Amino acid sequence: MNRPFGLTPDGARTKFFPLIKSFRDCQKEAVDRMWQGESALVLMPTGMGKSLIYQLPVFASGGIGIIISPLIALMQQQAALLEKAGATVLSLGGADAADAQRALRDFPWSAGAGFLFVSPERAETDGYLEYLLRRNREHVTLVAIDEAHCISQWGHDFRPPYKNLPGLLDRCFGRDTWPPVLCLSATLDKGSQNEILSDFRLRGTSVVRSANMLRTNLDLSFRVYNDGNEKLAALEQLLSEHRGEKVIVYAHRKRSKSQGTRALSERLRALGHSCAPFDADLTMEQKDATLASFTSGEVRVVVATGAFGMGVDIPDVRGVVHFLLPESLEQYYQEVGRAGRDGASAFGVLLYTAVNSKVRRDMIEDGRRTPEQVKEVWDEVCNVGRAALKTISPWTEFQGRDDEYALFYAFERIGAIQVLARGPGRLKCLEPRGPEGAALLQHLTAATRIGNIAAAIRQLGLDPKETIERIFDLYHRGELVLVQSPDKTLLFRTRDITGDELDAITQQIDSRVDEKANRFEKFVQVIEAGASPDSVLKAEFGGVESVANPAGRSGLSATNL
């Protein structure tokens, strides 16, 4: 690790975060591991300071931290805080593709401590980012992967591109020469933990786990009702008692006519609550607007699916209500942890009926796929056309279809798909500004009537990787400029997929669905047995820690570190 400033992480804490007087929980152990060049999987409860673990080594080294984060609002929030602390920061979350490329081109890789925030989707598909990481790999201090439970394939928060991050690190840094990698999560079941350790080639000794996984400021309860009408009345009474407070209601369904995010939100608005829905089918602009309104207090109640669980960092959420059962104790723990991040008292109420369990069982079982269904996705997405060189733009092709997105990467992992290059798909997004750029564009344009880069590569018999690399090099040197936002196209080849491979993918999905179903049944059993949430969580995750007045211990905000 580069150490040009002569600082230690503790010295960086004093210099850049002077109001943070000491390390908390297992922060120091995790920071020391990163400083010694080791990778780690760190498990700490929400609001306890996981972000500081990657911030201090970067500030101390004067290098660059690459932060993979799933939520635009969280990236922007962290970026603003780190800029205030004196770092150079680039957050690519929500940026227009052309603006992002220009900002990347101008990013100072060797001018002191810097942070580059990027979504897993952009990290996996943005060839120019990959090009820059390869060129500047000696300046990268560490790679931090926030909300690492999203790596767990077919899990409740699974984001398919997370699964391909090890491949990105291989391409950028070399298989055996990665910078230290920090995986961060509030909690993981054993299977997901082993999956992350395997994917990122970590040892069991690489796990740093807080001994105090629970917080004492949350008043938690499971409440059992006879039917849906009783449960709905209980929700309305609960929100009436907490009117004016910020509350998240997890409905976990989007389109249910009476109890999905949209329907419940309308019902609650009719009762006078300032309320908005939040789910994966809303546009990015709608989701950002809801998050901003909830943060400011204009909206007081958000009716959400699990899409509102990851990275939501609003300190003054006073309550979380589970109107529909989560699929596991781990998901419950993740979501109820959105409340009380400021250390003040907060509540978490789970409303249960026997019908709840049937609805959730059906949702879990819907995740199964037959070999025929997997083959159908293969034919529709990967086996289209007769050309040997194929293209796909995952951000548009798989919008709202994470199961197909996941299958695409499953096909790649078994070798049925070989991604050759990542880059722009259309020539019209580029214009020449120098003789070399003009020569390349003229050469490619003459070979395609539709301005398609892949078509030109096929017609001219060019190497896809070398051609895209040449485009990036000319762009970086100013020989080419962007005049339109480029799409993020993958250029790939396929081979025939075998029946055995289809069966293997199907069996893998079945195995994960079985695991989810088993965890869910255990969760249902403890609820129906009348167990207290505190005792169940303590048995599963360990001890407790008070977080009274955490903001007093932090130069930024303890809830944001």
Summary of the structure (lengths in Angstrom):
residues: 561
radius of gyration: 24.2
end to end distance: 22.5
largest distance: 75.6
contacts: 1920
relative contact order: 0.13
helix: 48%
strand: 17%
